[in-house]
Amino acid sequence: MCDEFMKWYKKDKNYLNWLDEKSNEEKKPFFEYMKEHLNSLSRLDDNTLLEHYKKFANMFYFAFGASHLVEGISLTTDVVFKDLLLKSLQKLSKADKFTLYFTELTQPTRKMFFPEFNKSMSDMVDYYKKHQKQNNYKEPSLEDKKLQAMVDAHVKRFFWIRSQWDKAREYTQQDVIDEIKDAVDKNEQITVTTDAQLMKNLLRKKKLFKELNLNQELIDLVEITDFVTYWQDQRKIVILSGVYAFQQFVDEIAKRFNVDSRDLKYLLADEVNPDDIGSIKNINLRERRKASIFIHYKDQLEVFTGNRYKEIKALLVKQHKEDDVKELNGMCASLGCVTGRVKVCINAAEISKVEKGDILVTSMTRPEFVPAMKKAAAIITDEGGITSHAAVISRELKIPCIIGTKNATKRLKDGDLVMVNANHGLVRILK
């Protein structure tokens, strides 16, 4: 996929912009439907509700369209990018500065949702300090129409921000008030990436192109990486918006048909038959939620549970004992060297245990991990590339980050004292 993508890009340097425009067009029906129908599901009759559910599921699928290319590009260009840059630096006897240049060449030049979220939060915090805090308000008050308008706009724009891959979490006015108060009480400096900083990143890259005498292939990879980082970021908004919307459907259907909403999440859209409403209850969703494997091969999709699930899992997952090691290696996503105690978070439900100065260790981060990432002194992940969420946010927060260790969550445990040397992609277990 990556080779094919590169062919198209070499033929037409406007290919990235074309993909962006195409992706935006593919998302339109999805977001328009949410805006028009999502708040009126309770007024639909049973058959119409299920018809809308199937229709929305189809829109959600097609909303990704061209952006399905992301993994094919990001997970295959990382190594090529790294190798080409290293060879270029070796010719200049600057291989020892690889991590520094790598980090500078992967700095974002496009607006991402996290800096936009921070900018919105920063504006509200500043307004509260100026207009309410100095008048001895104990917490932000929405009696102030200006602040209420800011909070409402913030919630409307980032309604999906608290949702997770597997469940939705509503983002409320009270959440925002609590965040404003917390930022003020802790005298937190909210990191805001300005347009000027993005332009500075762009100009620095162009300067490095000449300074390091990079060939056209490497320059292309730098520009593609920048685009894919942005594209991946935009796709997360679609995913989490979809999760939020599906939760509204699931809750309404569960209430109508007396089915546990947690089970209903394991119902496939193709299994919904508006003309045979009772068929939903004939599917053993509880078994699926307990343990299941979904296998899609060509045009066939099968769901395995119970003993069959165990048999297939045994074939797919090779059990092995991890060796006792003292060092882990990965790829630098953000420079720095710190020492701290490990907190392993397999999912977002565990992020509350992360305290200021801890080392956050996870398979991969997602938007719901941001509160913990802000507290962490460094981030270590099993997966991900230079366009991953962990890579992008760690650069915004200016904290060390090592990605792609493959097994940090298995090798490290809560309380381990580790040194994270992101400059060399090294994690050393001290005790």
C-alpha positions as CSV (number, residue, x, y, z in Angstrom):
1,M,0.0,0.0,0.0
2,C,2.8,2.4,0.9
3,D,4.6,1.8,-2.4
4,E,1.4,2.5,-4.4
5,F,0.8,5.6,-2.3
6,M,4.4,6.9,-3.0
7,K,3.9,6.4,-6.8
8,W,0.8,8.6,-6.7
9,Y,2.5,11.2,-4.6
10,K,5.5,11.4,-6.9
11,K,3.2,11.8,-9.9
12,D,1.2,14.6,-8.3
13,K,2.5,16.5,-5.2
14,N,-1.1,17.8,-4.8
15,Y,-2.2,14.2,-4.0
16,L,-2.2,14.9,-0.2
17,N,-4.5,17.9,-0.6
18,W,-6.8,15.8,-2.9
19,L,-6.9,13.1,-0.2
20,D,-7.7,15.6,2.5
21,E,-10.6,17.1,0.4
22,K,-11.9,13.6,-0.5
23,S,-11.8,12.6,3.2
24,N,-13.7,15.8,4.2
25,E,-16.4,15.0,1.6
26,E,-16.7,11.4,2.9
27,K,-17.3,12.7,6.5
28,K,-20.0,15.2,5.6
29,P,-23.0,12.8,5.6
30,F,-21.9,11.3,8.9
31,F,-21.7,14.6,10.7
32,E,-24.8,16.0,9.0
33,Y,-26.8,13.0,10.2
34,M,-25.6,13.4,13.7
35,K,-26.6,17.1,13.7
36,E,-30.0,16.5,12.3
37,H,-31.2,13.2,13.9
38,L,-29.1,12.2,17.0
39,N,-31.2,14.2,19.5
40,S,-34.5,12.9,18.2
41,L,-34.0,9.1,18.4
42,S,-36.6,8.7,21.2
43,R,-39.3,10.1,18.8
44,L,-38.8,7.3,16.2
45,D,-40.9,4.2,16.2
46,D,-39.1,0.8,16.7
47,N,-38.8,-0.1,13.0
48,T,-37.6,3.4,12.0
49,L,-35.1,3.4,14.9
50,L,-33.5,0.2,13.7
51,E,-33.5,1.4,10.1
52,H,-31.7,4.5,11.2
53,Y,-29.2,2.5,13.2
54,K,-28.3,0.4,10.1
55,K,-28.1,3.6,8.0
56,F,-25.9,5.4,10.5
57,A,-23.5,2.3,10.8
58,N,-23.1,2.4,7.0
59,M,-22.4,6.2,7.1
60,F,-19.8,5.7,9.9
61,Y,-18.0,3.0,7.8
62,F,-17.9,5.2,4.7
63,A,-16.8,8.3,6.8
64,F,-13.3,6.7,7.0
65,G,-13.0,6.0,3.2
66,A,-9.6,7.3,2.1
67,S,-8.3,7.5,5.6
68,H,-8.0,3.7,5.8
69,L,-4.7,4.5,4.1
70,V,-3.3,5.9,7.4
71,E,-1.9,2.6,8.8
72,G,-0.6,1.4,5.5
73,I,1.5,4.6,5.3
74,S,2.4,5.4,8.8
75,L,3.4,1.9,9.9
76,T,5.6,1.3,6.8
77,T,7.2,4.7,6.3
78,D,8.6,5.0,9.8
79,V,11.5,2.6,9.2
80,V,12.3,3.9,5.7
81,F,12.3,7.5,7.1
82,K,14.6,6.5,10.0
83,D,17.0,4.6,7.7
84,L,17.3,7.3,5.1
85,L,17.8,10.0,7.6
86,L,20.5,8.0,9.4
87,K,22.3,7.5,6.1
88,S,22.2,11.2,5.3
89,L,23.5,12.1,8.7
90,Q,26.3,9.5,8.5
91,K,27.6,11.2,5.4
92,L,27.8,14.5,7.3
93,S,29.3,12.8,10.4
94,K,26.2,13.9,12.4
95,A,24.8,10.5,13.2
96,D,25.1,11.2,16.9
97,K,22.5,13.9,16.4
98,F,20.0,11.6,14.8
99,T,17.3,11.9,17.5
100,L,17.5,15.7,17.6
101,Y,17.1,16.0,13.8
102,F,14.4,13.3,13.7
103,T,12.4,15.1,16.3
104,E,12.7,18.5,14.5
105,L,11.7,17.0,11.2
106,T,8.6,15.4,12.7
107,Q,7.2,18.5,14.5
108,P,3.7,19.3,13.3
109,T,3.0,22.2,11.0
110,R,-0.8,21.7,10.9
111,K,-3.4,22.4,13.6
112,M,-4.3,19.4,15.7
113,F,-7.3,19.0,18.0
114,F,-5.3,18.8,21.2
115,P,-3.7,22.3,20.8
116,E,-7.1,23.6,19.7
117,F,-8.7,22.1,22.9
118,N,-6.0,23.7,25.0
119,K,-6.4,27.1,23.3
120,S,-10.1,27.0,24.1
121,M,-9.4,26.0,27.7
122,S,-6.7,28.6,28.1
123,D,-9.2,31.4,26.9
124,M,-11.8,30.3,29.5
125,V,-9.2,30.1,32.3
126,D,-7.9,33.6,31.4
127,Y,-11.4,35.0,31.3
128,Y,-12.3,33.4,34.7
129,K,-9.1,34.8,36.3
130,K,-9.8,38.3,35.0
131,H,-13.5,38.6,35.5
132,Q,-14.5,36.2,38.3
133,K,-11.5,35.0,40.4
134,Q,-10.5,38.5,41.3
135,N,-14.0,39.1,42.6
136,N,-13.7,36.1,45.0
137,Y,-15.8,33.6,43.0
138,K,-15.0,30.2,44.5
139,E,-15.6,28.5,41.1
140,P,-16.5,29.6,37.5
141,S,-20.1,30.8,37.4
142,L,-22.3,30.4,34.3
143,E,-24.4,33.3,35.4
144,D,-21.8,35.2,33.5
145,K,-23.3,35.0,30.0
146,K,-19.9,35.5,28.3
147,L,-18.4,32.6,30.1
148,Q,-21.5,30.4,29.6
149,A,-21.2,31.1,25.8
150,M,-17.5,30.1,25.9
151,V,-18.3,26.9,27.8
152,D,-21.2,25.9,25.6
153,A,-19.2,26.4,22.5
154,H,-16.3,24.4,24.0
155,V,-18.7,21.5,24.9
156,K,-20.3,21.5,21.5
157,R,-17.0,21.4,19.7
158,F,-15.4,18.8,21.9
159,F,-18.4,16.7,22.9
160,W,-16.5,13.5,22.0
161,I,-13.3,14.2,24.0
162,R,-14.1,12.0,27.0
163,S,-15.3,9.0,25.0
164,Q,-13.2,5.9,24.7
165,W,-12.8,3.4,21.9
166,D,-15.3,1.1,23.5
167,K,-17.7,3.4,25.3
168,A,-19.0,7.0,25.2
169,R,-18.7,9.5,28.0
170,E,-20.7,12.7,27.8
171,Y,-18.6,15.9,28.1
172,T,-20.6,18.4,30.2
173,Q,-20.6,22.0,31.3
174,Q,-19.7,20.8,34.8
175,D,-16.7,18.9,33.4
176,V,-15.5,22.2,31.9
177,I,-16.1,24.2,35.1
178,D,-14.1,21.6,37.0
179,E,-11.3,21.7,34.5
180,I,-11.1,25.5,34.7
181,K,-11.1,25.5,38.5
182,D,-8.5,22.7,38.6
183,A,-6.2,24.6,36.2
184,V,-6.5,27.8,38.3
185,D,-6.1,26.1,41.7
186,K,-3.0,24.3,40.5
187,N,-1.7,27.4,38.7
188,E,-1.4,25.1,35.6
189,Q,0.3,26.5,32.6
190,I,-1.8,25.3,29.6
191,T,0.4,24.5,26.6
192,V,-0.9,26.3,23.6
193,T,0.7,25.8,20.1
194,T,0.2,29.0,18.2
195,D,0.1,29.5,14.4
196,A,3.4,31.3,14.8
197,Q,4.9,28.1,16.3
198,L,3.5,25.9,13.5
199,M,5.1,28.3,11.0
200,K,8.4,28.2,12.9
201,N,8.3,24.4,12.7
202,L,7.7,24.6,9.0
203,L,10.5,27.0,8.4
204,R,12.9,25.0,10.5
205,K,12.2,21.9,8.4
206,K,12.9,23.8,5.2
207,K,16.1,25.0,6.7
208,L,17.1,21.5,7.6
209,F,16.3,20.2,4.1
210,K,19.2,22.5,2.9
211,E,21.5,22.2,5.9
212,L,21.4,18.4,5.8
213,N,21.3,18.2,2.0
214,L,18.3,15.8,2.2
215,N,17.4,14.0,-1.0
216,Q,13.9,14.4,-2.5
217,E,12.7,11.0,-1.3
218,L,13.5,12.0,2.3
219,I,11.9,15.4,1.9
220,D,8.8,13.7,0.5
221,L,8.7,11.4,3.6
222,V,8.9,14.4,5.9
223,E,6.0,16.1,4.2
224,I,3.9,12.9,4.1
225,T,4.6,12.2,7.7
226,D,3.4,15.7,8.6
227,F,0.2,15.1,6.6
228,V,-0.5,11.7,8.0
229,T,0.0,13.0,11.6
230,Y,-2.7,15.5,10.9
231,W,-4.9,13.1,9.0
232,Q,-4.7,10.5,11.8
233,D,-5.7,13.2,14.3
234,Q,-8.7,14.2,12.3
235,R,-9.7,10.5,12.0
236,K,-9.8,10.2,15.8
237,I,-12.4,12.9,15.9
238,V,-14.6,10.8,13.5
239,I,-14.0,7.6,15.5
240,L,-14.9,9.1,18.9
241,S,-17.8,11.1,17.5
242,G,-19.1,7.8,16.1
243,V,-18.6,6.1,19.5
244,Y,-20.6,8.8,21.1
245,A,-23.4,8.5,18.5
246,F,-23.5,4.7,18.7
247,Q,-23.9,5.0,22.4
248,Q,-27.1,7.1,21.9
249,F,-28.5,4.4,19.6
250,V,-27.5,1.5,21.9
251,D,-29.1,3.2,24.9
252,E,-32.3,3.8,23.1
253,I,-32.5,0.3,21.6
254,A,-31.6,-1.3,24.9
255,K,-34.4,0.6,26.7
256,R,-37.0,-0.3,24.0
257,F,-36.2,-4.0,23.8
258,N,-35.1,-4.7,27.4
259,V,-31.6,-5.7,26.5
260,D,-28.4,-4.8,28.5
261,S,-26.8,-1.9,26.7
262,R,-23.3,-3.4,27.5
263,D,-24.3,-6.6,25.6
264,L,-25.9,-4.7,22.7
265,K,-22.5,-3.2,21.7
266,Y,-21.6,-6.7,20.4
267,L,-24.5,-6.7,18.0
268,L,-23.4,-6.2,14.3
269,A,-25.3,-3.8,12.2
270,D,-25.9,-6.5,9.6
271,E,-27.7,-8.6,12.3
272,V,-30.3,-5.9,12.8
273,N,-33.5,-6.6,10.9
274,P,-36.1,-3.9,11.3
275,D,-38.8,-6.4,9.9
276,D,-37.9,-8.9,12.6
277,I,-37.3,-6.9,15.8
278,G,-37.4,-10.0,18.1
279,S,-34.4,-11.5,16.3
280,I,-32.1,-9.3,18.4
281,K,-32.9,-11.3,21.5
282,N,-32.1,-14.6,19.8
283,I,-28.4,-13.7,19.5
284,N,-26.3,-14.6,22.5
285,L,-24.8,-11.2,23.1
286,R,-23.8,-12.0,26.7
287,E,-21.5,-14.8,25.5
288,R,-19.9,-12.4,23.1
289,R,-19.3,-9.8,25.8
290,K,-17.8,-12.4,28.0
291,A,-15.2,-13.5,25.4
292,S,-15.3,-13.6,21.6
293,I,-13.3,-13.4,18.4
294,F,-14.7,-11.7,15.3
295,I,-13.0,-13.1,12.1
296,H,-13.6,-11.4,8.8
297,Y,-12.3,-13.3,5.7
298,K,-13.2,-12.0,2.2
299,D,-17.0,-11.5,2.3
300,Q,-17.6,-13.8,5.4
301,L,-17.8,-12.7,9.0
302,E,-18.0,-15.2,11.8
303,V,-18.2,-14.7,15.6
304,F,-16.8,-17.4,17.9
305,T,-17.6,-17.7,21.6
306,G,-17.2,-20.4,24.3
307,N,-14.9,-23.3,23.7
308,R,-14.4,-22.4,20.0
309,Y,-13.2,-19.0,21.1
310,K,-10.6,-20.6,23.4
311,E,-9.4,-22.9,20.7
312,I,-8.9,-20.1,18.2
313,K,-7.3,-17.9,20.8
314,A,-4.8,-20.6,21.6
315,L,-3.8,-20.7,17.9
316,L,-3.6,-17.0,17.5
317,V,-1.8,-16.1,20.7
318,K,1.5,-17.7,21.4
319,Q,2.1,-17.8,25.1
320,H,5.6,-17.2,26.2
321,K,7.5,-16.2,29.3
322,E,9.2,-12.9,29.2
323,D,12.9,-12.9,30.0
324,D,14.1,-10.9,32.9
325,V,15.6,-7.8,31.2
326,K,16.9,-4.5,32.5
327,E,16.6,-2.5,29.3
328,L,14.0,-1.8,26.7
329,N,14.4,-0.1,23.3
330,G,12.0,1.8,21.2
331,M,11.8,4.9,18.9
332,C,12.1,8.4,20.2
333,A,9.0,10.4,19.6
334,S,9.9,13.4,21.9
335,L,13.3,14.2,23.3
336,G,14.4,14.2,27.0
337,C,15.7,12.1,29.8
338,V,14.0,11.6,33.2
339,T,13.7,9.1,36.0
340,G,10.5,8.1,37.6
341,R,8.2,5.4,38.9
342,V,6.2,3.3,36.4
343,K,2.4,3.3,36.2
344,V,1.1,0.7,33.7
345,C,-2.3,1.6,32.3
346,I,-3.8,-1.0,30.0
347,N,-7.0,1.0,29.5
348,A,-8.4,4.4,30.4
349,A,-10.1,3.1,33.5
350,E,-6.6,2.9,35.1
351,I,-5.3,6.4,34.3
352,S,-6.5,7.7,37.7
353,K,-3.5,6.0,39.4
354,V,-1.0,8.2,37.5
355,E,0.4,10.9,39.7
356,K,2.6,13.9,38.9
357,G,6.1,12.7,37.9
358,D,5.1,9.1,37.1
359,I,6.2,7.3,33.9
360,L,3.0,6.4,32.0
361,V,3.4,3.0,30.3
362,T,0.6,1.7,28.0
363,S,0.1,-0.2,24.7
364,M,-1.0,3.0,23.0
365,T,-2.5,6.3,24.1
366,R,-5.8,7.8,23.0
367,P,-7.5,11.1,23.7
368,E,-9.0,9.9,27.0
369,F,-5.4,9.3,28.3
370,V,-4.6,13.1,28.1
371,P,-5.3,13.8,31.8
372,A,-2.7,11.2,32.8
373,M,-0.3,12.3,30.0
374,K,-0.3,15.9,31.5
375,K,0.8,14.5,34.9
376,A,3.4,12.1,33.5
377,A,7.1,12.9,33.4
378,A,7.5,10.6,30.3
379,I,5.5,8.2,28.2
380,I,6.4,4.7,27.0
381,T,4.2,2.7,24.6
382,D,4.2,-0.8,23.1
383,E,2.9,0.3,19.7
384,G,2.6,3.3,17.5
385,G,4.8,5.3,15.1
386,I,6.0,8.8,14.7
387,T,2.4,9.9,13.7
388,S,0.8,8.2,16.7
389,H,-1.3,10.0,19.4
390,A,1.5,9.5,22.0
391,A,4.1,11.0,19.7
392,V,2.0,14.0,18.9
393,I,0.8,14.8,22.4
394,S,4.2,14.3,24.0
395,R,5.7,16.8,21.7
396,E,3.0,19.3,22.6
397,L,3.6,18.7,26.3
398,K,7.4,18.7,25.8
399,I,8.0,15.5,27.7
400,P,10.1,12.5,26.8
401,C,8.4,9.7,24.9
402,I,9.5,6.4,23.6
403,I,7.2,4.5,21.2
404,G,7.1,1.1,19.7
405,T,8.9,-0.9,22.5
406,K,6.6,-3.8,21.6
407,N,6.4,-5.2,25.2
408,A,6.9,-2.4,27.8
409,T,3.5,-3.2,29.4
410,K,4.6,-6.8,29.9
411,R,8.2,-6.1,31.0
412,L,7.4,-3.2,33.4
413,K,5.2,-3.2,36.4
414,D,3.8,-0.5,38.7
415,G,6.4,0.9,41.0
416,D,9.4,0.1,38.9
417,L,12.0,2.9,39.0
418,V,13.1,3.5,35.5
419,M,15.3,6.0,33.6
420,V,13.7,7.0,30.3
421,N,16.4,8.3,27.9
422,A,14.3,9.2,24.9
423,N,17.3,10.8,23.3
424,H,18.6,7.3,22.6
425,G,15.2,5.4,22.7
426,L,16.3,3.6,25.8
427,V,14.4,2.6,29.0
428,R,16.6,1.3,31.8
429,I,15.1,-0.5,34.8
430,L,16.9,0.8,37.9
431,K,15.0,-1.1,40.6
